[in-house]
């Protein structure tokens, strides 16, 4: 099927009334999640995953994807108005966005964030449509060694980009791999580390782990801090940026789009990193770098475009290779599997309706977000005024119900609570949860690929180096692992977390 | 605790865990390289945890020589509130089946609203009952999730 035909089929699927409703629900919930500090897209998608079980796979994936890119839109609102990022990818928007609001320019800041997000989100989807099919074709040539090496590269990139010492990120990835081993060994059928708990024979569920690590732990950390958040009291006017604002923003938006898209494609990259990189690039090439942090519209436009373009890019490795690029994609991978689909190179051939329907729904979702975001800003501001002591019991309640309704199992709820406590200590001792989640998802696939490769080569581990694609991937991982040992690069790598800590 | 720093302590705990995983993996059978056994990957994961935590201990010790000391992770924080939340979560887990979803949810929300940052009783009662009814409506009736029913049928 040619490209135009595929797109038309995609629109046919996405424009079905039921799918439009799911898309709308997804972007609306996503924006709300992005607006509310302390509840990110990972936790929200985990929470709402069980609600898609009654829907068709296409509708379910359309809604979950909508939550993801909707959250990127919503996150900027809290950054600009409250100086608290609604989710991690909007951290950098606080720097200039909040300053603009203090100067009485909250309207243009919110407006350019919405338009920038729309432009980047749409271009990101175009990129996804163009890049995914040839990549999927190429991926058909991948055997177990190539898949193993690709997954190792994904994990290495994520640990390389993680903040803090690399040994901590690698440790988390190794722990995630171990957690992924719990349950039935798919090759021999024997049970491992289940402690005679029946529920563990299918392995540790991704959703309880993610909700615990990112949702419960966040609440535990928030309640022990006495931060009062006050919404900046200003009349939000002139949401449509003027010509000057557009002239200042259009190139940062386009640059942010390119940066976000390509960093989003890389397994382990994503919205957070790309927003920081975009900000750094804009500051670097600006004629007035000293003014960044004082209310420059470029400091809002670039990062907001980057984090939205990254969402489109992040779908590429998932849909073409079956490799999730980040924690959100890992949950989407789980969701697709629950719906009986295997993301990967065959997805486009076996389920073209799902692939093209989901992709084209992102176009429609971006339009909905633009229409939604500007008039609803007043509503989001009202929601932001709900005090956290009233909000957090409800967040916890959603987590508890979400974990229970997965399999009607108390054990899964207990796993979530335990991982909430573990995540709390991880954050206290500065261990990042993302490598663990990615490794947990990739673990079973990685193990199968590793063991099949070794069976294929009669136990010769050099198979990973003698096949060209695999060798390139493994060598890339090796370089990434060795790079931090080079002092100059080590220093460069330290800049990002330092900037984050200062914010 | 003042002679060691946070990373040394956490890395040491990871090392113990890593060694534990290595030991626990062996009975599952490591197999051979030509035919890896069930315990093969967990063994490698345990080995990796032990290796990276050892690197962590060395790294943290070097930092200690540069002046990195133990930093309390609870200082200046109202950690008792997170303890209350944790206790409420565990209580919810163990009381959900005996008490049923609605009552357990009302008690859970009410308890948190009253204890963590005490709200007025009308807010607590309205919040508890409202959350129980709304979540029952959304999840049990609309989404048809099968939530546990207590002895009283709800």
Interface residues (C-beta under 8 A of the other chain):
Chain A: X50 X51 X54 X165 X167 X168 X170 X171 X174 X175 X177 X178 X181 X185 X187 X188 X190 X192 X193 X216 X219 X220 X221 X223 X224 X225 X226 X389 X390 X392 X393 X394 X396 X397 X400 X401 X404 X405 X408 X410 X413 X414 X417 X420 X421 X424 X428 X429 X431 X443 X446 X447 X450 X451 X454 X455 X458 X459 X460 X461
Chain B: X6 X7 X10 X11 X14 X17 X18 X21 X24 X28 X32 X33 X34 X35 X36 X37 X38 X39 X40 X41 X42 X44 X45 X46 X48 X49 X52 X53 X55 X56 X59 X73 X77 X78 X79 X81 X82 X85 X86 X88 X89 X90 X92 X93 X96 X97 X105 X108 X109 X112 X113 X116 X117 X119 X123 X127 X131 X135 X139 X143 X144 X145 X146 X147
